[in-house]
């Protein structure tokens, strides 16, 4: 059974990552062929970084991802603390259910509904150009918030509730006790939520497609417009770089979570003794 399970897992990994490996290999193709590997070259990466449209879209994507991630972490952390402190279970479960709707809702439904909302509000305010960076930022914060809340809430549940009370008994205000005692214990959850929000914002296409204007273009939208023409290896190079960046972020997130779990296990072991 162990051999069969290993073969099964190997086939799944091959099925998932073989297309990505082929894409990365062909990004180093010396010719513009997307089907025949002629030789090894990095010229497509050079052309990629010499393209003003790609660099501008990259700047827009990073700025949008950073802004939406920071705002989502601030609002999501405060929301997680508020949900955690609720005493009524039915109210807490109701708020969590409403919070999880953006995760369960199909992206195309979220994108179309938010576009209609922005256009409707823009017409009420008499605005000609409605869609742009502002609407993109609001949309990205909306679908990032549930992931931040779900990353911070488990850390709050693991925190000893008496720590904050002890800090207040020693003279701290509730506000100061939160930043001195509670916040350091949930830092790993906040970092995980930030990385997850940044990754989702960096990778989003469907919602961004419906909520962006003609003057503000992100990388996923630019790649989609490039694929309408003949696919060239510079798109492979761009996709390979995006894959590497997301892979590094996910590795950082997993390492942070594993270290936090190891610390909590050591603390539990010490308390047990």
Secondary structure, DSSP 4 states (H G I P E B T S, - for coil): -HHHHHHHHHHHHHHHHHHHHHHHHHTTBSSS-SS----B--HHHHHHHH-HHHHHHHHHHHHHHHHHHHHHHHHHHHHHHHHHT---HHHHHHHHHHHHHHHHS-HHHHHHHHHHHHHHHHHHTT-S---SHHHHHHHHHHHHHHHHHHHHHHHHHHS-HHHHHHHHHTT--HHHHIIIIIHHHTHHHHHHHHHHHHHHHHH--HHHHHH--TT---HHHHHHHHTTS---HHHHHHHHHHHHHHHHHHHHHHHHHHHHHHHHHHHHHHHH-
